[in-house]
Amino acid sequence: MTKNKNNQAIWNNRIKNKSSVLFQRVGSSINIDKRLYKEDIAGSIAHVEMLFKQKIISFKIKNKIIYGLHKIEKEISTKKFVFRTEYEDIHINIEKRLFEIIGDDAGYVHTGRSRNDQVITDLKIWIKSATKEINFTLDKIIKNILKLAEKNIDTVMPGFTHLKNAQAISFAHYLMAYIEMFYRDKKRFDNNLENLDENPLGSVALTGTSFNIDRNYTTKKLGFKRPTNNSIDTVSDRDFVLDFLYSISVCSMHISRVAEELIIWNSDGFNLINLSDKVVTGSSIMPQKKNPDLLEYLRGKTSTSYGNLFSMLTILKGLPLSYFKDLQDDKEIVFRSNDTFIDSLNIFDELLKNFNPNKKRMLELANSGHITATDLADYLVKNHSMSFRKAYQKTADIVNLAEKKKKNLNQLTLEELKKIEPKLTIDVLKVFDLRNSINSKKSYGGTSFENIKKMIMKYKNKND
């Protein structure tokens, strides 16, 4: 082996002049893609095992390469490996080190493949692993929401539309709405796993290869379900990246919506929840303040997820087939989104364990705003053969009367109610009871206490 030759760029025989320092700096991705080292080594081992099986390389060369790759993996994991910017990326850094360890036989590792299919293979394996970690964390979040919901089935609060008191609900019903959001997120990530479960290795630069490779063998070795069908599409495809970034963006949006709601509920105007001192910060000037900074962090970081998704969409928008340098940015975008998102998930999980509902205030607020008005309209339809629109008008008149007398609906006497609708009897007063109002919503998916208990049990069984 000629030492100097293997310290040069792999295309040195064709391109004679050395790259400028600036070009080396902007062209290098090693500081970003070095976190793909395990995936890259796993792909290389599967590849050389396949090359031996297909009698393209000898048993001896296969074993030497695998020995060298295992040694490199240990060096990187123990932080003894020196990453070199002039070698551009993780693939060449590993290959150059392999030459140093085993000599010229390292050159066989790249038979029948290109960095184009190599990098997509690495990234797909990494995203599969990252997606599983995300779903594991989502499972923890769902379990914590379920625990909170189970403790608050009987907690009465107002449900809001337009942030105005609308109808009485159980606080647990609000919490179960969040469960629905995060289950949809889990399904979205699961769908991504199915869609990206195609092995790119063997597509090479864009045309496939004349070597008698076995793509089904590497597919099985690397844990994919099937090989990709078209070599041109394979090396230019980043749909799986968009799917991952989109799923992160949607889930981040759900976290942001919940965070915003909790910020509002924690405000002095609402005072519906109390945050533990573990998840608030103080003010530099106002000694009394306890600020929901972590919730605001979650709300703010959603914009980062959106920005990364739109960056990738914009990169792909004008690209013809097949591979271009533009695509190198995909890894930085993916890693940045994933790292921020994992932090957000863990912070959100911690917040769920560190807030409590202010039950007294929730009930107090539920007793304002005439939130049983719809129950009265429904009662008139069911008991006095009115159309809903007529019942609506009668109820609006009763609400106007309550406001005129500065009373809540449940404070009106039967005599006062009969001035608007003479047919009313004493049993109408039951419709103004908040618990009766909640329990009457027995339609599937409604807020009745019994419905909530069944839904909590359903999701607990799903999550076990």
C-alpha positions as semicolon CSV with decimal commas, in nm:
position;residue;x (nm);y (nm);z (nm)
1;M;0,000;0,000;0,000
2;T;0,122;0,348;-0,085
3;K;0,057;0,560;0,220
4;N;0,033;0,897;0,044
5;K;-0,213;0,764;-0,214
6;N;-0,461;0,658;0,050
7;N;-0,435;0,992;0,228
8;Q;-0,563;1,168;-0,084
9;A;-0,918;1,216;-0,208
10;I;-1,054;0,906;-0,380
11;W;-1,099;1,104;-0,703
12;N;-0,741;1,240;-0,698
13;N;-0,640;1,058;-1,018
14;R;-0,907;1,247;-1,209
15;I;-0,906;1,587;-1,033
16;K;-0,545;1,703;-1,006
17;N;-0,569;2,023;-0,807
18;K;-0,635;2,009;-0,435
19;S;-0,963;2,161;-0,315
20;S;-0,942;2,501;-0,152
21;V;-0,967;2,521;0,225
22;L;-1,303;2,699;0,187
23;F;-1,439;2,427;-0,043
24;Q;-1,319;2,156;0,192
25;R;-1,496;2,330;0,479
26;V;-1,831;2,382;0,306
27;G;-1,815;2,049;0,123
28;S;-1,744;1,845;0,434
29;S;-2,033;1,689;0,624
30;I;-1,832;1,480;0,870
31;N;-1,926;1,693;1,172
32;I;-2,291;1,615;1,098
33;D;-2,300;1,264;0,954
34;K;-2,045;1,107;1,191
35;R;-2,340;1,007;1,409
36;L;-2,429;0,759;1,132
37;Y;-2,115;0,553;1,199
38;K;-2,297;0,249;1,342
39;E;-2,542;0,239;1,052
40;D;-2,261;0,286;0,801
41;I;-2,055;0,002;0,946
42;A;-2,359;-0,228;0,969
43;G;-2,435;-0,157;0,602
44;S;-2,075;-0,225;0,500
45;I;-2,064;-0,556;0,690
46;A;-2,390;-0,672;0,530
47;H;-2,255;-0,566;0,191
48;V;-1,925;-0,754;0,213
49;E;-2,100;-1,064;0,350
50;M;-2,321;-1,051;0,043
51;L;-2,019;-1,001;-0,186
52;F;-1,858;-1,315;-0,040
53;K;-2,181;-1,515;-0,066
54;Q;-2,200;-1,416;-0,434
55;K;-1,833;-1,517;-0,485
56;I;-1,739;-1,158;-0,574
57;I;-1,474;-1,141;-0,297
58;S;-1,287;-1,415;-0,115
59;F;-1,349;-1,545;0,237
60;K;-1,015;-1,400;0,348
61;I;-1,091;-1,051;0,217
62;K;-1,440;-1,058;0,367
63;N;-1,301;-1,148;0,711
64;K;-1,026;-0,884;0,692
65;I;-1,278;-0,613;0,605
66;I;-1,519;-0,714;0,880
67;Y;-1,236;-0,728;1,133
68;G;-1,128;-0,378;1,033
69;L;-1,482;-0,241;1,047
70;H;-1,539;-0,382;1,397
71;K;-1,212;-0,224;1,507
72;I;-1,318;0,112;1,365
73;E;-1,656;0,090;1,539
74;K;-1,481;0,031;1,871
75;E;-1,244;0,322;1,808
76;I;-1,535;0,558;1,737
77;S;-1,746;0,439;2,031
78;T;-1,451;0,482;2,269
79;K;-1,370;0,826;2,119
80;K;-1,027;0,718;1,989
81;F;-1,112;0,773;1,622
82;V;-0,986;1,091;1,455
83;F;-1,244;1,235;1,214
84;R;-1,076;1,426;0,932
85;T;-1,253;1,710;0,750
86;E;-1,053;1,651;0,429
87;Y;-1,217;1,309;0,398
88;E;-1,552;1,486;0,366
89;D;-1,798;1,242;0,524
90;I;-1,841;0,940;0,751
91;H;-1,820;0,694;0,460
92;I;-1,479;0,808;0,339
93;N;-1,345;0,857;0,692
94;I;-1,426;0,494;0,770
95;E;-1,294;0,368;0,437
96;K;-0,965;0,558;0,476
97;R;-0,916;0,418;0,825
98;L;-0,992;0,070;0,691
99;F;-0,702;0,109;0,445
100;E;-0,475;0,198;0,737
101;I;-0,580;-0,114;0,929
102;I;-0,594;-0,386;0,660
103;G;-0,419;-0,237;0,358
104;D;-0,525;-0,246;-0,007
105;D;-0,791;-0,513;0,053
106;A;-1,001;-0,230;0,198
107;G;-1,063;-0,124;-0,163
108;Y;-1,300;-0,420;-0,210
109;V;-1,552;-0,277;0,039
110;H;-1,691;-0,040;-0,223
111;T;-1,745;-0,302;-0,492
112;G;-2,099;-0,286;-0,630
113;R;-2,213;0,019;-0,435
114;S;-2,185;0,399;-0,431
115;R;-2,196;0,661;-0,161
116;N;-2,533;0,751;-0,313
117;D;-2,704;0,428;-0,205
118;Q;-2,479;0,397;0,100
119;V;-2,592;0,725;0,258
120;I;-2,961;0,658;0,197
121;T;-2,925;0,314;0,353
122;D;-2,757;0,465;0,658
123;L;-3,017;0,738;0,692
124;K;-3,311;0,502;0,655
125;I;-3,173;0,270;0,923
126;W;-3,116;0,571;1,150
127;I;-3,467;0,710;1,096
128;K;-3,618;0,369;1,167
129;S;-3,439;0,362;1,501
130;A;-3,527;0,726;1,580
131;T;-3,893;0,662;1,497
132;K;-3,907;0,368;1,737
133;E;-3,759;0,586;2,012
134;I;-4,019;0,854;1,940
135;N;-4,305;0,604;1,962
136;F;-4,163;0,466;2,287
137;T;-4,167;0,818;2,434
138;L;-4,518;0,882;2,300
139;D;-4,630;0,565;2,479
140;K;-4,494;0,708;2,806
141;I;-4,677;1,035;2,746
142;I;-5,003;0,853;2,672
143;K;-4,970;0,648;2,992
144;N;-4,914;0,963;3,199
145;I;-5,217;1,135;3,044
146;L;-5,426;0,825;3,116
147;K;-5,316;0,829;3,482
148;L;-5,411;1,196;3,509
149;A;-5,746;1,133;3,338
150;E;-5,826;0,840;3,568
151;K;-5,782;1,067;3,871
152;N;-6,008;1,337;3,724
153;I;-6,313;1,160;3,585
154;D;-6,536;1,341;3,838
155;T;-6,362;1,678;3,800
156;V;-6,616;1,919;3,651
157;M;-6,503;2,210;3,436
158;P;-6,635;2,421;3,150
159;G;-6,558;2,316;2,796
160;F;-6,467;2,610;2,575
161;T;-6,537;2,725;2,224
162;H;-6,374;3,055;2,124
163;L;-6,229;3,046;2,480
164;K;-6,581;3,120;2,606
165;N;-6,767;2,889;2,844
166;A;-6,965;2,647;2,626
167;Q;-7,085;2,327;2,800
168;A;-6,999;2,132;3,113
169;I;-6,744;1,853;3,070
170;S;-6,521;1,630;3,277
171;F;-6,157;1,741;3,294
172;A;-6,072;1,380;3,207
173;H;-6,258;1,426;2,878
174;Y;-6,026;1,714;2,791
175;L;-5,727;1,497;2,872
176;M;-5,862;1,213;2,659
177;A;-5,877;1,454;2,364
178;Y;-5,498;1,480;2,395
179;I;-5,475;1,099;2,387
180;E;-5,650;1,101;2,048
181;M;-5,396;1,351;1,914
182;F;-5,095;1,150;2,026
183;Y;-5,240;0,820;1,903
184;R;-5,279;0,973;1,559
185;D;-4,916;1,081;1,583
186;K;-4,810;0,727;1,670
187;K;-5,001;0,593;1,370
188;R;-4,833;0,850;1,149
189;F;-4,488;0,739;1,264
190;D;-4,589;0,372;1,226
191;N;-4,699;0,440;0,868
192;N;-4,361;0,599;0,802
193;L;-4,186;0,285;0,924
194;E;-4,383;0,081;0,671
195;N;-4,311;0,323;0,386
196;L;-3,936;0,352;0,446
197;D;-3,885;-0,021;0,499
198;E;-3,727;-0,060;0,154
199;N;-3,356;-0,134;0,118
200;P;-3,167;0,113;-0,106
201;L;-2,836;-0,076;-0,096
202;G;-2,739;-0,204;-0,439
203;S;-2,892;0,084;-0,636
204;V;-2,534;0,219;-0,655
205;A;-2,491;0,564;-0,815
206;L;-2,818;0,552;-1,012
207;T;-2,819;0,252;-1,249
208;G;-2,763;-0,053;-1,033
209;T;-2,453;-0,264;-1,102
210;S;-2,316;-0,528;-1,339
211;F;-2,192;-0,731;-1,040
212;N;-2,407;-1,030;-0,950
213;I;-2,522;-0,887;-0,616
214;D;-2,809;-1,021;-0,405
215;R;-3,020;-0,731;-0,281
216;N;-3,264;-0,962;-0,104
217;Y;-2,976;-1,089;0,111
218;T;-2,873;-0,740;0,227
219;T;-3,240;-0,651;0,272
220;K;-3,282;-0,932;0,522
221;K;-2,946;-0,865;0,692
222;L;-3,026;-0,497;0,748
223;G;-3,383;-0,554;0,870
224;F;-3,568;-0,412;0,570
225;K;-3,879;-0,579;0,427
226;R;-3,795;-0,548;0,058
227;P;-3,547;-0,386;-0,182
228;T;-3,637;-0,066;-0,365
229;N;-3,769;-0,111;-0,721
230;N;-3,601;0,162;-0,922
231;S;-3,237;0,260;-0,885
232;I;-3,283;0,616;-1,017
233;D;-3,569;0,691;-0,781
234;T;-3,384;0,529;-0,492
235;V;-3,084;0,760;-0,489
236;S;-3,293;1,075;-0,539
237;D;-3,581;0,982;-0,305
238;R;-3,616;1,181;0,014
239;D;-3,989;1,128;0,063
240;F;-3,909;0,924;0,373
241;V;-3,727;1,229;0,512
242;L;-4,028;1,451;0,440
243;D;-4,259;1,197;0,606
244;F;-4,041;1,196;0,917
245;L;-4,018;1,576;0,931
246;Y;-4,391;1,614;0,866
247;S;-4,479;1,370;1,143
248;I;-4,252;1,557;1,383
249;S;-4,414;1,886;1,278
250;V;-4,769;1,760;1,336
251;C;-4,684;1,608;1,674
252;S;-4,497;1,927;1,769
253;M;-4,807;2,123;1,674
254;H;-5,017;1,903;1,906
255;I;-4,772;1,960;2,190
256;S;-4,780;2,334;2,116
257;R;-5,161;2,343;2,129
258;V;-5,166;2,163;2,462
259;A;-4,887;2,387;2,593
260;E;-5,081;2,699;2,490
261;E;-5,392;2,567;2,663
262;L;-5,201;2,496;2,984
263;I;-5,039;2,842;2,968
264;I;-5,385;2,999;2,947
265;W;-5,525;2,778;3,224
266;N;-5,225;2,860;3,444
267;S;-5,275;3,235;3,395
268;D;-5,416;3,442;3,681
269;G;-5,725;3,514;3,474
270;F;-5,819;3,146;3,447
271;N;-5,631;2,986;3,738
272;L;-5,755;2,638;3,639
273;I;-5,427;2,453;3,698
274;N;-5,128;2,480;3,929
275;L;-4,775;2,412;3,803
276;S;-4,514;2,260;4,033
277;D;-4,209;2,469;4,118
278;K;-4,007;2,206;3,929
279;V;-4,136;2,333;3,593
280;V;-4,158;2,710;3,639
281;T;-3,906;2,993;3,651
282;G;-3,891;3,324;3,835
283;S;-3,856;3,684;3,726
284;S;-3,538;3,890;3,747
285;I;-3,733;4,189;3,877
286;M;-4,074;4,071;4,007
287;P;-4,030;3,849;4,315
288;Q;-4,385;3,711;4,306
289;K;-4,370;3,565;3,956
290;K;-4,376;3,195;3,864
291;N;-4,357;3,173;3,486
292;P;-4,453;2,873;3,267
293;D;-4,129;2,897;3,067
294;L;-4,111;2,527;2,977
295;L;-4,458;2,537;2,826
296;E;-4,354;2,845;2,630
297;Y;-4,039;2,661;2,517
298;L;-4,256;2,382;2,376
299;R;-4,479;2,629;2,196
300;G;-4,180;2,810;2,048
301;K;-3,987;2,505;1,932
302;T;-4,271;2,402;1,704
303;S;-4,163;2,675;1,464
304;T;-3,822;2,504;1,435
305;S;-3,992;2,182;1,326
306;Y;-4,196;2,369;1,066
307;G;-3,886;2,548;0,938
308;N;-3,695;2,224;0,893
309;L;-3,983;2,063;0,704
310;F;-4,010;2,362;0,469
311;S;-3,633;2,368;0,419
312;M;-3,641;2,008;0,296
313;L;-3,946;2,068;0,077
314;T;-3,769;2,366;-0,079
315;I;-3,449;2,166;-0,143
316;L;-3,646;1,898;-0,327
317;K;-3,881;2,132;-0,514
318;G;-3,651;2,203;-0,809
319;L;-3,432;1,893;-0,824
320;P;-3,435;1,678;-1,137
321;L;-3,331;1,312;-1,108
322;S;-3,112;1,182;-0,964
323;Y;-2,844;1,272;-0,702
324;F;-2,725;1,628;-0,630
325;K;-2,514;1,788;-0,360
326;D;-2,824;1,974;-0,239
327;L;-2,940;1,648;-0,082
328;Q;-2,647;1,649;0,159
329;D;-2,838;1,892;0,381
330;D;-3,102;1,628;0,458
331;K;-2,906;1,478;0,748
332;E;-2,848;1,807;0,930
333;I;-3,218;1,891;0,895
334;V;-3,328;1,546;1,016
335;F;-3,091;1,541;1,313
336;R;-3,182;1,895;1,415
337;S;-3,555;1,822;1,403
338;N;-3,521;1,491;1,582
339;D;-3,302;1,627;1,863
340;T;-3,531;1,923;1,930
341;F;-3,838;1,701;1,914
342;I;-3,701;1,438;2,155
343;D;-3,623;1,719;2,401
344;S;-3,976;1,852;2,360
345;L;-4,133;1,510;2,416
346;N;-3,931;1,454;2,733
347;I;-4,008;1,803;2,864
348;F;-4,378;1,753;2,793
349;D;-4,372;1,417;2,971
350;E;-4,213;1,587;3,274
351;L;-4,475;1,864;3,271
352;L;-4,756;1,610;3,277
353;K;-4,624;1,483;3,611
354;N;-4,596;1,833;3,755
355;F;-4,932;2,002;3,727
356;N;-5,262;1,962;3,907
357;P;-5,610;2,089;3,831
358;N;-5,755;2,357;4,055
359;K;-6,082;2,166;4,102
360;K;-6,255;2,434;4,308
361;R;-6,185;2,701;4,045
362;M;-6,288;2,467;3,762
363;L;-6,625;2,410;3,926
364;E;-6,665;2,780;4,003
365;L;-6,601;2,872;3,639
366;A;-6,835;2,595;3,520
367;N;-7,111;2,755;3,725
368;S;-7,082;3,077;3,526
369;G;-7,164;3,160;3,167
370;H;-7,499;2,973;3,152
371;I;-7,328;2,658;3,024
372;T;-7,637;2,436;3,072
373;A;-7,837;2,642;2,818
374;T;-7,801;2,372;2,550
375;D;-7,926;2,113;2,800
376;L;-8,239;2,324;2,848
377;A;-8,295;2,348;2,472
378;D;-8,254;1,968;2,442
379;Y;-8,498;1,921;2,731
380;L;-8,762;2,132;2,554
381;V;-8,723;1,925;2,236
382;K;-8,750;1,592;2,419
383;N;-9,028;1,681;2,664
384;H;-9,240;1,945;2,493
385;S;-9,239;1,843;2,126
386;M;-9,059;2,153;2,006
387;S;-8,829;2,178;1,708
388;F;-8,472;2,250;1,812
389;R;-8,482;2,598;1,658
390;K;-8,794;2,692;1,857
391;A;-8,639;2,544;2,173
392;Y;-8,322;2,743;2,100
393;Q;-8,523;3,068;2,085
394;K;-8,707;2,990;2,409
395;T;-8,379;2,909;2,583
396;A;-8,220;3,232;2,456
397;D;-8,513;3,422;2,611
398;I;-8,455;3,242;2,941
399;V;-8,082;3,326;2,928
400;N;-8,174;3,691;2,864
401;L;-8,402;3,680;3,167
402;A;-8,124;3,534;3,385
403;E;-7,885;3,807;3,272
404;K;-8,145;4,075;3,339
405;K;-8,193;3,941;3,691
406;K;-7,816;3,889;3,733
407;K;-7,866;3,522;3,812
408;N;-7,721;3,195;3,685
409;L;-7,966;2,961;3,513
410;N;-7,973;2,730;3,815
411;Q;-8,076;3,023;4,035
412;L;-8,394;3,096;3,841
413;T;-8,715;2,980;4,009
414;L;-8,974;2,765;3,833
415;E;-9,211;3,064;3,838
416;E;-8,957;3,279;3,657
417;L;-8,897;3,005;3,397
418;K;-9,272;2,961;3,339
419;K;-9,299;3,327;3,239
420;I;-9,106;3,231;2,925
421;E;-9,249;2,879;2,879
422;P;-9,568;2,806;3,079
423;K;-9,553;2,429;3,010
424;L;-9,241;2,381;3,223
425;T;-9,262;2,167;3,538
426;I;-9,041;2,119;3,843
427;D;-8,828;1,849;3,679
428;V;-8,679;2,111;3,444
429;L;-8,458;2,227;3,730
430;K;-8,256;1,904;3,702
431;V;-8,114;2,008;3,365
432;F;-7,919;2,288;3,534
433;D;-7,719;2,043;3,745
434;L;-7,367;2,024;3,602
435;R;-7,313;1,656;3,678
436;N;-7,648;1,569;3,520
437;S;-7,547;1,775;3,218
438;I;-7,219;1,583;3,181
439;N;-7,377;1,244;3,239
440;S;-7,647;1,308;2,980
441;K;-7,386;1,314;2,699
442;K;-7,390;0,938;2,648
443;S;-7,342;0,932;2,271
444;Y;-7,025;0,746;2,167
445;G;-6,728;0,975;2,226
446;G;-6,930;1,202;2,458
447;T;-6,829;1,336;2,797
448;S;-7,048;1,120;3,025
449;F;-6,854;0,977;3,318
450;E;-6,934;0,623;3,206
451;N;-6,808;0,692;2,853
452;I;-6,483;0,833;2,988
453;K;-6,423;0,529;3,210
454;K;-6,474;0,296;2,912
455;M;-6,242;0,505;2,692
456;I;-5,969;0,512;2,958
457;M;-5,992;0,133;2,990
458;K;-5,982;0,094;2,611
459;Y;-5,658;0,293;2,582
460;K;-5,503;0,132;2,889
461;N;-5,554;-0,208;2,724
462;K;-5,408;-0,074;2,396
463;N;-5,104;0,065;2,572
464;D;-5,022;-0,246;2,781
